Amino acid sequence: MNLSKSRLLLIFTIFAALNLTACGSIESAAQDDCTSIGWQIGSKGYQDCYKARLYERKLDYSLPPGDKPSPSFL
C-alpha cells in the first residue's frame, strides 16, 4: 500500500471514530440528565425523560430550519 492510500485510510478511520464518539456523547448526556434528577434506569419515568432529553439535545445540535450546510474545507 503506498503512502497516499495509507494516509487516506488513516484520515477516514479518525473521522469515523470521531463521528461515533460524538453520537455517543449526546446519548450519554441525555442519560446523565435523567439519572442526575433521580430516575432509575429502566423505569417508565426514566424512559420518558431519556426520550425527551435526547430529542432536545438533537434539536440543539441540528441546523435551523431553512439553513443550508456550508461546504467543508477539509
Order of alpha helices (4+ residues) and beta strands (2+ residues): alpha-alpha
